[in-house]
Amino acid sequence: MANTYLQRSISNGNRRTWTWSAWVKRGAIGATQILADNYTDSNNYAHLYFSSGNTLNFYSPPAGSWSWHPVYRDTNAWYHIVLRCDTTQGSNGDRLRLYVNGELAPANAVAGINQNQELNFNASSQLRFGARQVGSSDYFNGYMSHAHFTDGYSYAPTEFGQNDTITGQWSIKTSPNVSYGTNGYFILKDGNSVTDQSGEGNNFTVSGGTLSKTEDNPSNVFATINNLLGSDQIGSTVSFSNGNTVAEDPNGSASGVNPSFISTLGMPSEGKWYCEVQPSSFSTGSGHSIGIFRSKGDIRPSSLYSDKVRYIFADTAYYIVKYGSNDQTGLSSVSSGETVGIALDLDNGTLQYYVNGSARANQLTGINSANDGYEYFFLMDLESSSSGRYGKCSFNFGNGAFGSTQLTGTTYQDSNGQGIFKYQPPTNFLALCTKNLNV
């Protein structure tokens, strides 16, 4: 949702008793990011947000501010956030409570609320998701799903989520049985729909940016690019966008680092896996490459060339390097915007590259051995340690888009009916997502 926000105007609702609930997946950390913001004027406003220190905070003058531990820095996981307000409660500690994944978050700072005090959340105002009202700043960078607000009702998180009976993990209730009240709403239920599903008719509008749909959701987490590897792996000039499915080095880095990115989800040494990548805007001779990385615990791939299989598509010669040795040379180039498919068969130890749906190069063999102790990741190298080497890559791990461009027309799913791809994955190859990893 970076640079995107939703908005609607509201009249005064119940400012003593309400519940806000949403599932959130962060795309970036270390910056203030607004989740929900009510703004009437400079003296009357309230917002729920991630702080630059990655805590969850709520502010509503004149009552003050709240902050909860711990920090939330996982850009692969979905968090279920419930902010529950009931100022009619006798104890100050029960008047505003935050829950994350069903657990009451410990408070770091708690503002004093008088019994029956009215907060500015749910006051007559502009209600905005994903950005601050003043200056349209502090955008939320990430995904949001199943956002609820109940006007006049204070609900426990168990109304919106539950512990899975098999795994014990906190999981979503897709159709909770709650009352919404006059200003209540239920949006982002199915994809990127801002039409209210609560029955109250409180629809939102997309007032800035583009709200994109993704297959990544609280019930089935898809891989994205791991953007938390550190500057020694990704350099200082690389940016990530579109929920960490796009990485770009627009100017090249002179820091001596060849930026290397891997998928957030790894693959055990078994199964058949598929993803698509669209490289674009890259410099000729840069040595950019696409492939896989294997790891025995160290997931910093920048200099570990002996643990990579790479199709080097942006050089003066186009070739494949397998674990440090040339495997195939004299291959065709990959043009900007073409779709590269990677089909990794860890049951038989093979890897096949595809370009725009057609096999490219010979199938590689000897990729792994049984019980070899490695975990495997999809990989992209932007070889830009010298200034002027630039490039961009957009991954589709089955998320259903390349960057902000949704796949439309004829699309394809994997053999388990998961994901959305531009080209047909080979038979029995699967998208890298938790439903496929947990079968």
SULLIN-V942888 format. One line per field, one symbol per residue. ss: DSSP state (2 for helix, 1 for strand, 0 for the rest). burial: # if it has 9 or more other C-alpha atoms within 8 Angstrom, else .. A space follows every 10 residues. Layout:
BEGIN
ss=???
burial=???
END
This chain:
BEGIN
ss=0000111111 0000001111 1111110000 0011111111 1001111111 0000011111 0001111100 0000000011 1111110000 0222011111 0011001110 0000000000 0000111110 0002220000 0111111111 1000002220 1110000001 1100000000 0000111000 0000000000 0000111100 0000001001 0100100000 2222000111 1000011110 0000000011 1110001000 0111111111 0000000011 1111100000 0000222111 1100000011 1100111100 0000000011 1111100001 1111100111 1111000000 0000111111 1100000000 1111110010 1100110000 0100000001 1000000001 001222200
burial=########.# ########## #########. ########## ...####### ##.####### #.#######. ....##.### #########. .#.####### ##..#.#..# ..#.#.#.## ########## ###....### ########## ####..#.## ####.....# ###......# #.#######. ##.#####.# ####.#..#. ...##.##.# #######.#. ..###.##.# ########## ####..#### #######.#. ########## .##..##### #####..... ##..#.#### #####.#### ####.####. #....#.### ######..## #######.#. ...#..##.. ...####### ########## ########## ###..##... #####..### #..##...## ####.#...
END
